[in-house]
């Protein structure tokens, strides 16, 4: 589908230039790209199709994986779920007649703590992300790293550093409540940092806040874990994003729809 859209957009742009007519009024990301000053070598259908794959994958798989991860711990711990429901009670009181505002959800400390802890242990991208300083050497403790040297940065290693996070492999939202040590805040990098940080970071945060608020509000869906254990969410393999053990069948839940009806889904 992406390839067809890109090819049609490229053809439309070419026809507009040949005929002298104005381009189509409706727009898309790739129409902007074809109208930019990028060189023709960067505008092949093959290259832009790969860009589309990255955009679609980064905007769905990573956020979905984090939602799975957080949902497991909410459903596995009655105390976490109870505290979250109580906090969401006012903000979600009129849902779905009135949709929650992001600014209101961001003020909910426990929801924010759950999201931060979920991002910490789901890691975003697990493997090392190479970076280099092109102009200056970097001094790290007693080592001098020459300019242009690739350095591997990993959110996995930073998020599980026991000198920063006590009990680093345990899901403890409370660590983000109250006065949070500066080193903890600095070490939380699920979206990376700097000029190459995740382009969709703000969208991902909106999705996490709204989806979790809707799913786990008081009077929301009655979900219960079914044949699911912690190893079904604990990262065991680095496949760009962290995934659990290979034999895992994923998170399964029972959706209670009423007193005498229920369904299972995963």
Secondary structure, DSSP 4 states (H G I P E B T S, - for coil): -HHHHHHHHHHHHHHHHHHTPPPPSS--HHHHHHTSS--GGG--HHHHHHHHHHHHHHHHHHHHHHHHHHHHHHHH-HHHHHHHHHHHHHHTTTTTTSPPPHHHHTT-HHHHHHHHHHHHHH-SB-S-EEE--SSS-EEETTEEE-TT--EEE-HHHHHT-TTTSTTTTS--GGGGSSS--HHHHHH--TT--GGGS-TTHHHHHHHHHHHHHHHTSTT--EEEE-S--GGGTS--EESSBEE--TT-----EEEE-SSS-EEEE-
